[in-house]
Amino acid sequence: MTTRITEAEIAAARARVPLAFEAPLPVRLRRIALRTLIIGLFAYCLWAFDFSPARIWTGLGRLGQIAGFMFPPHIWQTWAEWAEILKGLGETLSMAFLGTLLGALVAFPLSLLGAKNIMPWPWVRYPARRFYDLIRAFETLILALIFIRAFGLGPLPGILAIAVSEIGTFSKLFSEALENTSEKPVEGVKASGGSRLEQIRYAIGPQVNPVILSILLYNFESNVRSGTILGIVGAGGIGFLLSDRIAAYKWNEAWTIIFLIIAMVYVIDWLSAKVRKKIIGEWSGAK
């Protein structure tokens, strides 16, 4: 049986503890100021970027025309044409693979310097972490433009751009994964006379390996997409061919290339899931 609260009881409770029914005036003023700021910033952005329903409607019409040019998708008739496209896909895939691998190889030893449970000295750990932040401040596209200027056109600048960008990302993620491991296995290896390197290898490594593998596979998938964008600015790969087709208004060929990129990403995602399930499952079973 439920007891119904009367209006008089509610009024009496409100009089006894008014703050339970309404926020204090300074809190309400801050909320109003924050909402006003957000609404004002949103309205200013719409005005500054020339947002208008007419412009959106016109853009949607043009987008429909472009989509119409893409159908039906183009099917190349000769092996030479297919070979060019497949070579571009292979270059993009190679850029992503090599960039991810090189970044991971450099990042892992650097991550040891930034992990608190590995590196107890703050005067080493803090500069290492700031170094991670410094590298991650550079966008992959900006790095690609710099490396294209230095090394010329082709996949090499794309590989270097992905690798340098991933050094900062991997170093941070790896160090955080190392810090989240349990100390009990480390104490066991230490009690049995293991050196510090053996503690890292046999106690921390088995705990962190599945996390590192997941990070590597996810970033590899992401770098395949990034490699497409880098190709557009001159780093080779399928992105360069896509940019060429769009510049020549060959929208049907561009759509076919986009479809192939999507299919490649789906296949990589499926294979990554298989690898992740198999390897991580084996590591979990070994434990």
N, C-alpha and C positions, 0 to 999 in steps of 0.2 A: 504494500500500500504506500503510495507516494503522498507526501505532504505538500500542499500548494502554498507557495509564499505569496503573501499579500503585498499590495502596493505600499501599505504603511510600513511593513517590515523592510521592504527594499529602501524606502525613504530613510528609515532609521539607520540602516546599515550604511547608506551613503553619507549620512551626517556624521557617523562615527569614524569611518575610514574613507574619506573622499578620494584619496589617491588610488584606491583599488578600483574605482569606477571611471576615473579620468586622469590622464597624465598631467603632470605639473605644467604650469604655463611656460617655463623655459623649454621644456621638452616639446610641447606643441608648437612653439615658435620655431624651433630648429627643424621640426618636420615640415612645417609650412615653407620655410626658407629653402630646404632641400628640394621639395617638390617643385617649387617655383623655379629654382635654378635648373633642374632637369628639363622642365617644360620649356623654359626660355632658351636653353642650349639647343634643344631639339628644334624649336621653331627657327632659331638663327641658322642652324645647319641647313634646314629646308630652304630658307631664303638665300643663303650664301651660295648654295649649289644649284640655284635656279630650278628648284623642284616645282612642278606644276602638273595638274591633271592633263592639260593639253599636251605637254611635252611627253609624259608617260604614254598617252594614247598614241601619239605619233610614232614614238619609239617602238611600241608593240606592233604597229602596222609594218614598220620596216623590218622588224624581227621576223614577222610572218613571211614577208617577201624573201628574206634570206633563207628561212627554213624551206620555203617552196623551191628555191634553187637547188637545195641539197637532195631533193628526191627526183627520180630514183637515184640511189647511191651508184657511184661509178664502179665498174668492175674492169680491171685492167686485162687486156687481151694477150699480152706477150710476157714471156718470162723476164725479159730485161726490165720491164716496168715493175713487175712484182719483186724482182731482186733489189731494186732501189728502195722500195718500201720496207722489205724485210731487213735490209741492211740498216736502215734508219731505226727500226725497232730494236735490232740487235745492239746498235750503238747506245741507244737510250738505256737498255737493260744493262749493258756493260758499264756505263757510266755510274748507274745506281749501285751496282754490285761493288765495283772497285772503290768508289767513293765511300760507301758504307764500311767496307773492309778496312781501308786505310785509316779512316777516322777512328774505328774501334781499336785498331792496333796501337795507335798513338794515345788514345783516350784512356785505355785501361791502366797503364802505369801512372798516368797523371791523376786518375781517380783515387789511387792509393794515397796520394799526397793530400787529398782533400777530405778523406774519411777520418772522423774523429777516433774511431776505434783502431785505426791503422797508424795514423800519424798523430801522436799526442802533442806535438810542439805547435802552438798557435802561430808562431812566427813563420812556419812553413805552410800550415794549413790555410790560414786566411789569405795570403797572397795567391795560393793555388786556386782558391774559390773565386777570387776576384778575376783571375785569369780566365776561368770558365766563362764568367759573365762578359768579359771583354770580347771573347771570340763570338759568343752568342749574340752580341749586339750587331754583328754584321749579317745582313740578310744574304741568303745564298745567291740571289740574283745580282746583288752588288758585287759579291766576290767573283762571280762569273764574268762580269763586265771588266773587272780589274785584271783577271787572269787572261781574258781574251786580248786585252791591250798588251799584256806582257808576253804571252806565248802564241798569240795568233788564233785563228779560227780552228774549230775542230773539237773532238771529244775531250782532249787533255784539259782545257780550262774548266770544262764541266766536272770532270773527275776531281780536280783540285778544289773547286768551289764546294762540292758536296763534302769532300773529306775534311776541309778546314771547318766548315759549318758544323759537321757532326762531331768534331773533336770537343767543342764546347758543350754540345748537348749530351753526348755520351759521358764525358767526364763528370758532369753534374749528376746525371741519372745513375751512373755506376757508383759514385761515391755515396749517394743516398741509399742505394741498395746495400752497399757494404755496411753502412752504419746501422741498418735495420736487422742485421743478423744477430743470432743468439750467441752469448758468450760461453754457454755451457760446453759446447764442443771444443771451443778454444782452450778452456780450462782443462779438459780431458787430454788433449794433445800436449799441452804444456806440462801437465802432471806426469806424462809418460816420457818426458825428456825431449820433446820436439822443439826445434828451433822456431824463431819467429816466422821464417819463410815456410816451414812445414805447417805451422798453425794456420797461415793464410791459405795454403794449398789444400790441406786435408780437413780443416774445420770450417773456414769461412767460404772457401770455394764451392763445396757441394750445396751450401745454402743459397748462394748468390747466382750460381750458374743458370738455373731456370729463368730467373728474372732478367739476367743479361741476354739470354737467348730471345726472350719475348721482346725486349727492347730492340735488339738487332733486327729481328724479322719485321716488326712494325715499322721501324725507320727505313728499312729497305723498301717496303711497299710504298712508303711516302716519298722516298727518293726517286722511285720510278716516275711518279707524277711530276716531281720537281725537275727531273731530267728532261721532260717534255718542254717545260717552260724555258729551261736553259738553252735548249736547241733553238728556240725562237729568237734569242738574242745573239746566236752565232756559235753556240757550243756544240753544234752537230746533233746527230740523232734525228728521231722522227719529228721533233718540234721544228727543226729547220725546214723539213719537207712540208709540214703543215702550214707554216708561215708562208712558204713559197706559193702553195696552192691558194691560200686566202688572198695574197697580194695579187695573184693573177685572176682572181674572181672565178676560180674553178671550185665552186662550192660543192658540187657533187663528189669530186675527189677528196675535198676536205672532210666531208661527212664520212666517207669510207675510212679515211685515216683516223678520224676520231673514234669510229666504231672499233677499229683494230686496237687503238690505245686502251679503250674500255675493256675489250676482251682480254688484252694482255694483263691489265691490272687485276681482273677477276681471276685469271689463271694463277697469277702470283699469289693472290690472297688465298686461294684454295690450297695451293701447294704449301704455303707458309703455315696454314692451319694444320695440315697433315704432318709437317715436320715438327711443329710445336707439340702436337698431341703425342707423337711417337717418342721424341727425345725426352720431353719433360715427363712423360709417363714412365719411361725407363728409369730416369733419375729418381722419380718418386718411389718406384718399386724397389730400387736399390737401397733406399733409405730404410 
